[in-house]
Amino acid sequence: MLYLLNALVARFKAHIVYLRTREELTQLDDRALADLGFQRGEIEYIARKVADAA
């Protein structure tokens, strides 16, 4: 039971990281994203990758 609770908490934290990352990246203009080496269409992918690594 404790394992399930820990997994749920970890998933919730990863989702929060995903939401914050996506929000921060969507607020950048295209030039700022290009400076980081990203395109606007990659934001979802990047946010998920960051959340998975968290």
C-alpha positions as CSV (number, residue, x, y, z in Angstrom):
1,M,0.0,0.0,0.0
2,L,2.8,2.4,0.8
3,Y,4.4,1.7,-2.6
4,L,1.2,2.7,-4.3
5,L,1.0,5.9,-2.3
6,N,4.7,6.8,-3.1
7,A,4.1,6.1,-6.8
8,L,1.0,8.3,-6.7
9,V,2.9,11.2,-5.0
10,A,5.8,10.8,-7.5
11,R,3.4,10.9,-10.5
12,F,1.7,14.0,-9.0
13,K,5.0,15.8,-8.6
14,A,6.1,14.9,-12.1
15,H,2.8,16.3,-13.4
16,I,3.4,19.6,-11.6
17,V,6.9,19.8,-13.2
18,Y,5.3,19.2,-16.6
19,L,2.7,21.9,-16.1
20,R,5.3,24.5,-14.9
21,T,7.7,23.7,-17.7
22,R,5.0,23.9,-20.3
23,E,3.7,27.2,-18.9
24,E,7.2,28.7,-18.8
25,L,8.1,27.7,-22.3
26,T,4.8,28.8,-23.8
27,Q,5.4,32.3,-22.4
28,L,8.7,32.7,-24.4
29,D,8.6,34.2,-27.8
30,D,9.8,32.2,-30.9
31,R,13.2,34.0,-30.8
32,A,13.8,33.1,-27.2
33,L,12.8,29.5,-27.9
34,A,15.2,29.4,-30.9
35,D,18.0,30.7,-28.7
36,L,17.4,27.7,-26.5
37,G,17.4,25.4,-29.6
38,F,13.6,24.6,-29.5
39,Q,10.7,25.3,-31.7
40,R,7.2,26.0,-30.4
41,G,5.9,22.6,-31.6
42,E,8.4,20.9,-29.3
43,I,7.1,22.4,-26.1
44,E,4.8,19.5,-25.1
45,Y,7.6,16.9,-25.9
46,I,10.2,18.9,-23.9
47,A,7.8,19.4,-20.9
48,R,7.1,15.6,-20.8
49,K,10.7,14.7,-21.1
50,V,11.6,17.1,-18.2
51,A,8.8,15.7,-16.1
52,D,9.8,12.1,-16.7
53,A,13.4,13.0,-15.6
54,A,12.2,14.7,-12.4
